[in-house]
Amino acid sequence: MTELTVISAAAATPGDAPYHARHLIGGTLRDSAGGARFERRSPAHGTVASTAARGGPAEVDAAVAAARAAFDAGDWSRRDGKSRAALLLKVADLIERDIERIARIETLESGKPISQARDEIAGAADLWRYAAALARTMHGESHNTLGPDMLGVVLKEPIGVVSVITPWNFPFLIVSQKLPFALAAGCTAVVKPSELTPSSTVMLGELLLEAGLPDGVVNIVLGYGDPVGAAMTTDPRVDMVTFTGSTAVGKAITAAASGTLKKVSLELGGKNPQVIFPDADLDAAADAIAFGVYFNAGECCNSSSRVIVHEDVAEALIGKVVALSRAVPFGDPLDPVTKVGAIISPEHQGKIDAHVQAAVAGGAELRLGGAALQVAGLEGQFYQPTVLSGVRPEMPIAREEVFGPVLSVLRFSEFDEAVRLANDASYGLSAGVWSESVHTCLDFARRARAGTVWTNTWMDGFPEMPFGGMKESGQGRELGRYGLEEFLEAKTVTMRIGRASRAPWVETPGRS
């Protein structure tokens, strides 16, 4: 552990009074009818970060009813794009005003570094602004080639009431990848954040009220997947479910939603490869690998937890990655210097370690880490930066999502082998390729079965660029114009114009 960079606690406890998160239903913040609550302890500090109202079927019923009534009334769903955009822009301004408040509660509830949380909240504000632009520029189609007396129009209309279910790893950022796009389209929503990180979503709800969003357009129900998420998925008054989380839960949501044939959009897991060719800039690749695997403690669907490196440069690359891994600051997430904070829960830390120990038992070589990390002054759970080499394609560590700061290194000798290894997983969220040859990069990008392919970089993202996965990494897209289209229905309007008429289908006596 002395070989690692560890940031000790700056103070014994953060000293914050716990935030109390309440449901937002029909424009009112409220506790559960029976007064049920749950608490969230900081995974880094062990102190109570928040308490939250614990919802159930009654709260879901009220929230869905409010969203349905608001959509059908049309105050938002039929509002013009200009006024929708104006409200979304106001929300973006309010988010930026409250960055420090939102970022701090995210750090306390999730364990992510405060500097990272600030960047994510700022990025979320940009998403609200981009969605505002889409609200003013979305359009349908016209078809003027159907004949002299015919005109075809394709309208784009909001799909209706949307259930938005978000995870614990990026609570504010991911709700902002979904909700503003749904609102730009004219939908209404019921939102359920993870029970591990409920508070920043409720803070967003407070900002929506302050911005003047009509009552019932956005509702928030706090609680557990069963019963809250389950009810939001099966309610026949809900027209669509958008979910980010594990592949297993995504499959369960798809099955549950099939009873009402509602639309489902899913952003799920990943086992994302970075493929390193021998002509790559190894220093740049090593830095991107360290970023990709340790960002958010590896608790990221886009984590580059799999490196597939050419055998000629494998040892050189591993050496660079291990050296960088030792220098990455792990520790107190409230210290701005820290780049990697706490693991979300003791149970998840146990799963991470079980993956690592099974890999070592199966013949993988532990180059660094492989155990819990002790941070002076903190009671929470942390895991060492971990690098495993000698990983074989059939090993679980090479195929399953670890969701922790654990890197698996595989080797290849030929281009086709690299493509085969990259695609040899049930997931298809993202992939990366490193080479000085544009031909190598483009050939790999076209053959990789992944929704996003980065070339000579990793995890650069922009609101304009769609995001989503292939295979078991999900269905549908977020961000970009595609992210808006997810929340729209196409309606065909076919019009006969003028007095010209086709020949009658039925001839009647005396008709001239």
Secondary structure, 3 states (H helix, E strand, C coil): CCCCEEECCCCCCCCCCCEEECEEECCEEECCCCCCEEEEECCCCCCEEEEEECCCHHHHHHHHHHHHHHHHHCCCCCCCHHHHHHHHHHHHHHHHHCHHHHHHHHHHHHCCCHHHHHHHHHHHHHHHHHHHHHHHHCCCEEECCCCCCEEEEEEEEECCEEEEECCCCCHHHHHHHHHHHHHHHCCEEEEECCCCCCHHHHHHHHHHHHHCCCCCCEEECCCCHHHHHHHHHHCCCCCEEEEECCHHHHHHHHHHHCCCCCEEEEECCCCCEEEECCCCCHHHHHHHHHHHHHHHHHCCCCCCCEEEEECCCHHHHHHHHHHHHHHCEEECCCCCCCCECCCCCHHHHHHHHHHHHHHHHCCCEEEECCCECCCCCCCCCCECCEEEECCCCCCHHHHCCCCCCEEEEEEECCHHHHHHHHHCCCEECEEEEECCCHHHHHHHHHHCCCCEEEECCCCCCCCCCCECCEECCEECCECHHHHHHCCEEEEEEEEECCCCCCCCCCCCCCCC
